[in-house]
Every structure is written in structure tokens, then in C-alpha cells.
Amino acid sequence: MDDVSSLHSSVTTFAEEHAITMVPAVPVQGQGGPEVLLDAECIDLPSFLNLARQMGAQALYLDADPFDVELDLADVELPQHVLARRGQLYSVQVAFVAGGVVHYWEHTAAWYTEWEDLIDANRAAARDKLDADDDRPRWLSEGESEALAAPAVEALLATPEFRAEKPGGGRYRFAQRHIPDGTDERVTSTVVRLACDRADDLTRQRYADIDDHYDQLAASLLTDPAFKRAGSAAARKQAAERFLAAWADGWVPPTVPRDELYARAQRLAKNRTPAPALY
């Protein structure tokens, strides 16, 4: 049947003939169950209140919202008639429950709708200006990303605190927190990845020939004030780690070189200790 108006009339006529209350909307499934959403275009407030009485509602629920421009965009120039509305109610919501269905009615003042339209227009203009000013492509090739990331990567590699971080999570988190200002936001993850990879490579290169230097380094470590002051094996290993990092341009040593240097220093110190006199 294609005559929709006739169908609509049939329902309203049937309701009138049988004294059935008509609700000018159909329920939808809300979070708390079925709901009927109404506004002033569907039914005015007196009719909504009369509907609640006819359907045997036991309670009316009422809420209203005051207009506070400080909660919106304060930098938008307000029309004087809107500014004068500060503190006034701009929206009222009424509800009742009947037959297990929640019926809502809401009305928003026309002047507040004008305010919302002004906000939307201002935001749209701001987005358009941003889009016009920023004509950069959103997606970059791998080569473009690495080229843009290069200055930030070099800056991190030159940072003593970054060099002193251990490989892995510590170094990665430091890089994330200390990306240089002005870095293109499209390449921040590339900066972190490249900086950590480069740091690992430079650390391996710096310690690649340490086997040729252990004996000399062990002798120097025994004269290091921090190593001499250390009162435990753990503290002496930490001192050895800092000593090696200073030798390697600030790059924190892997565990094996540190432990090997510590062991050689301990052995050298033992060999230097004079044997007890025999009587």
C-alpha cells in the first residue's frame, strides 16, 4: 500500500474511536530500556504533560541547563543579546515512565541554537584556515620520514642522558619523552626508532675493540675515586660501568664488557697485594 498518509490517518482515527492515547513517536532502545524521544516540534509542553496524566504516570522528571559562556569558546565574539543571557536557562528536559517506556520531552531556546551555530561556524572557519595553511601531505614515504626525522635523531644522539640510558625500554622511553621541540609530528615514532637503532649501532662500534684495552682500562679503574670508595661488589660494578661509559664517549656499556673489566680489575688488585711476611 503506497498511500502512507492514509495509513497514518487510519491509526489516528482508530485511536480516537477507541479512546487510546496517541504518542507522536515510536520507542527506541536506549541504555536503560525502550525510550520515546519528543521535542517541541512534535508536541508542546502542555500536551506532553496531559499525555503523562492520560497514561497514568506516577512521577515527572525535570531538569534544566543554565547558559554559561565560559564553558564554550570564550574567544568567539558574542552577540549582545546572547551575552545578556548568561545565567539563564537555555534547555529544559521533562520525562515520565509509562508501561515500562521512558518518555522524554526537550526544548532548547532559539537564542542558544543561534549560539551553537556561531560556535560551529567559528570552528569550521578555523579548520578551513588550518587546512589552507598546512598543505603538507599526510602520508610520507620511508625516505621522506627519515629525512625529516634526521635532525631530531642527531640531537638525541648528542644528548648525554640519552647515551647513558641502557638499551631497550629505558632508552626508548627517554627518546619518547625528549623529542626535540619543532619536530614534525608525523615523524615522532620514526625519530624514536631511528635514534634507538643508531644508538645500539654506535654502542656496538665503540666497544668492538675493547679486548685490546682491558688491561689498560683495569689499571686505570683501580685509581678511579668512585671505584676505590665503593664498599660492595654491586657498587664497584656500577663504578666500572660509569668509568667505561666515560671512556666510550658516554655510551653505557653492555653487561659483558662491564663485568669483564670488573673481573680484570679485581684480579689485578689481588696480584698487586703484597704477600704476607713469613716468620
Secondary structure as UniProt FT lines:
FT   HELIX           4..17
FT   TURN            18..19
FT   STRAND          28..30
FT   TURN            31..32
FT   STRAND          33..39
FT   TURN            40..42
FT   HELIX           45..54
FT   TURN            55..56
FT   STRAND          61..66
FT   HELIX           69..71
FT   TURN            74..75
FT   HELIX           80..83
FT   TURN            84..87
FT   STRAND          89..98
FT   TURN            99..100
FT   STRAND          101..108
FT   HELIX           110..133
FT   HELIX           142..157
FT   HELIX           160..164
FT   TURN            167..168
FT   HELIX           169..177
FT   TURN            181..182
FT   HELIX           185..187
FT   HELIX           188..207
FT   TURN            208..209
FT   HELIX           210..212
FT   HELIX           214..221
FT   TURN            222..223
FT   HELIX           225..229
FT   HELIX           233..247
FT   TURN            248..250
FT   HELIX           255..272
//
